[in-house]
Amino acid sequence: MRGAALSVLAALAAACAAATPAASVTHVTTKAATKPAAKATRQPAAKRTQVMTYSPFAPDGSVRRGFHVIATRTAQCSGSNLAESAYRCFLDQGLADRTTLIDPCYLSPGSPTELMCVGEPKKELVKVTTDEPPAANVPGQPPLIHDPWLIRLTDGQVCVDAPGAELYRKDIGRLDWFCPRGSVWGELDRSHRMWTARYQSGQATVRTLASVTVRPVRVTKVWF
């Protein structure tokens, strides 16, 4: 996990994807076919970016399948800097890697003083309890959150918001998302049904900033 200077992020998994029910099949007995079977056709690519609301909880209030709690802590929590519906929590006792600040955290449907904070690596959660219900963000007031904190690119990479990143170049903007094999710079282009991002292969440093090159890639799914 990242240290106290950076928010601990990332649930880079497809926990938000809805399951697709299996289609029923009717078996019919016929005479021998006189024509060769048709070749399977490739499914058409997605034509619109899916906009999702992230939650580590299943509809019944339990933790989603595939996630597991790695620690339990007490904390003081307030509105998240990453997601309007979430919180950021300062732990009373740090984790094994000395992390003391986690963002985002999500209020449990069954308790106003229990939260699940998204850890790293993916699918790890920290269970947090507070003395009283935490104060949520006020819509329309700072911090104003306009961007998703998780995005999935067309190659399957899931990228997480990088609030502590300080790299910036006038022509491509700020380094805004960390990806497993690269970075996304500047704001997402939402002018079309399928959003696009400025993607850089590999990771940049202050020393290599001037030579960074980006290319447009499609964004298939985002989580707020």
C-alpha positions in Angstrom: 0.0 0.0 0.0 1.0 3.6 -0.5 2.2 5.6 2.6 0.3 8.3 4.5 1.3 11.0 1.9 -0.8 9.2 -0.8 -4.3 7.8 -0.6 -4.4 4.1 -0.6 -6.3 3.1 -3.7 -7.2 0.5 -6.0 -9.7 -2.1 -6.3 -8.6 -2.8 -9.8 -10.9 -5.7 -10.3 -14.0 -6.2 -12.2 -16.1 -6.6 -9.0 -18.6 -4.1 -10.4 -19.4 -6.1 -13.6 -22.9 -7.6 -13.6 -23.2 -11.3 -14.2 -24.8 -12.3 -17.5 -27.4 -15.1 -17.2 -26.8 -18.1 -19.4 -29.1 -18.4 -22.4 -31.4 -21.4 -22.7 -30.8 -23.8 -25.6 -33.3 -25.9 -27.4 -32.0 -29.2 -29.0 -33.6 -30.1 -32.3 -33.0 -33.4 -34.2 -32.8 -32.9 -38.0 -31.5 -34.7 -41.1 -27.8 -34.4 -42.0 -26.9 -30.9 -42.9 -26.5 -30.2 -46.6 -24.6 -26.9 -46.0 -21.4 -26.3 -44.0 -21.9 -24.8 -40.6 -21.5 -21.0 -40.5 -18.3 -19.7 -38.9 -18.6 -18.0 -35.6 -18.7 -14.3 -35.9 -16.8 -11.9 -33.7 -18.9 -9.9 -31.2 -19.0 -6.2 -32.0 -16.9 -3.9 -29.9 -18.6 -1.8 -27.3 -19.9 1.4 -28.7 -20.4 3.4 -25.5 -18.4 3.9 -22.3 -20.2 2.2 -19.4 -20.6 4.6 -16.4 -20.8 2.7 -13.1 -21.2 3.6 -9.4 -18.6 1.6 -7.4 -19.4 -0.4 -4.3 -17.7 -3.3 -2.5 -21.1 -4.4 -1.3 -23.5 -6.9 -2.9 -27.2 -6.0 -3.1 -27.9 -7.9 0.2 -25.3 -5.8 2.0 -22.6 -8.4 2.3 -19.1 -7.9 0.9 -18.9 -8.8 -2.8 -17.7 -12.2 -3.8 -13.9 -12.3 -4.4 -13.1 -9.5 -1.9 -11.7 -10.2 1.5 -10.9 -8.2 4.7 -7.2 -8.1 5.6 -7.5 -5.9 8.7 -9.9 -4.2 11.1 -9.2 -0.7 12.5 -10.9 2.2 14.2 -10.7 5.6 12.5 -12.0 9.1 11.9 -13.6 9.5 8.6 -14.9 12.4 6.4 -15.9 12.9 2.8 -13.7 11.3 0.1 -11.4 13.2 -2.3 -12.0 10.6 -5.0 -15.7 9.6 -5.0 -18.7 11.7 -3.9 -20.5 8.7 -2.4 -17.4 7.6 -0.4 -15.2 8.6 2.5 -11.6 8.9 3.5 -10.5 7.5 6.8 -7.5 8.3 9.1 -6.7 5.1 10.9 -6.0 5.2 14.7 -3.4 2.4 14.1 -1.4 2.1 10.9 -1.4 -1.1 8.8 1.6 -3.4 8.3 3.1 -1.0 5.7 2.5 2.0 8.0 -0.4 3.3 5.9 -2.7 5.6 8.0 -4.9 7.2 5.4 -7.3 5.2 3.1 -9.5 6.7 0.4 -12.0 5.6 -0.8 -14.1 3.9 1.9 -17.7 2.9 1.6 -20.3 2.9 4.3 -21.8 -0.4 5.2 -25.5 -0.7 4.3 -26.1 -2.4 7.7 -24.3 0.1 10.0 -23.8 3.9 10.0 -20.4 3.5 11.8 -18.9 0.7 9.8 -17.0 1.2 6.5 -15.1 -0.9 4.0 -12.0 0.8 2.6 -10.5 -0.3 -0.7 -6.9 -1.5 -0.4 -4.1 -2.6 -2.7 -3.5 -5.1 -4.2 -6.9 -5.5 -5.7 -9.8 -7.1 -3.8 -8.3 -6.4 -0.4 -10.5 -4.4 2.1 -9.8 -2.8 5.4 -12.8 -2.9 7.8 -13.1 0.4 9.7 -15.4 1.4 12.6 -16.0 5.0 13.8 -17.4 6.4 17.0 -20.1 8.3 15.2 -21.4 8.4 11.6 -18.9 10.2 9.3 -19.8 13.4 7.6 -20.3 13.0 3.9 -19.4 15.3 1.0 -21.9 18.1 0.4 -23.0 18.2 -3.2 -21.9 21.3 -5.0 -19.2 22.1 -2.5 -15.5 21.3 -2.4 -14.0 18.8 -3.1 -15.8 18.9 -6.4 -15.3 15.5 -8.0 -15.8 15.4 -11.7 -13.7 12.4 -12.7 -14.1 8.6 -12.1 -11.5 7.1 -9.7 -11.3 3.9 -11.7 -11.2 3.5 -15.5 -10.9 0.5 -17.7 -9.1 0.8 -21.0 -9.9 -1.1 -24.2 -7.0 -3.5 -23.6 -8.4 -4.5 -20.2 -6.1 -2.5 -18.0 -7.9 -0.9 -15.0 -6.3 2.4 -14.0 -6.7 4.1 -10.6 -6.8 7.8 -9.8 -3.4 9.3 -8.8 -4.2 12.2 -6.5 -0.7 12.5 -5.2 1.0 12.6 -8.6 2.7 15.9 -9.4 3.9 15.4 -12.9 2.4 17.9 -15.4 3.1 19.0 -18.9 1.2 21.8 -20.6 0.4 20.0 -23.8 -0.9 16.7 -22.2 -2.0 17.8 -18.7 -1.4 16.1 -15.3 -0.6 12.5 -14.7 -4.1 11.5 -13.5 -4.3 7.7 -13.5 -1.9 4.9 -12.8 -2.3 1.8 -14.9 -0.5 -1.6 -14.6 1.5 -1.0 -17.7 1.3 2.8 -18.2 -0.3 6.1 -17.2 -3.2 8.2 -18.3 -2.7 12.0 -18.7 -5.1 14.9 -18.5 -8.9 14.8 -18.7 -10.9 12.1 -20.4 -12.4 13.1 -23.7 -16.2 12.7 -23.2 -17.3 14.4 -26.4 -18.3 11.0 -27.9 -20.3 8.0 -26.7 -17.1 6.1 -26.3 -14.7 8.1 -24.1 -11.0 8.3 -24.9 -7.9 8.9 -22.8 -4.3 10.0 -23.4 -2.3 6.9 -22.6 1.4 6.6 -22.1 3.1 3.2 -22.2 5.4 2.8 -19.1 5.8 5.2 -16.2 7.1 8.7 -16.4 9.5 10.4 -14.0 10.6 14.0 -13.6 13.7 13.2 -15.6 11.8 11.6 -18.5 8.8 14.0 -18.5 9.9 16.0 -21.6 10.1 12.8 -23.7 6.7 11.4 -22.7 4.5 10.5 -25.7 0.8 9.7 -25.5 -1.8 8.2 -27.8 -5.6 8.1 -27.7 -7.1 4.9 -26.3 -10.8 4.0 -25.7 -12.2 3.9 -22.2 -14.7 1.0 -22.0 -15.9 1.5 -18.4 -15.6 4.0 -15.6 -16.5 3.9 -11.9 -17.4 6.9 -9.8 
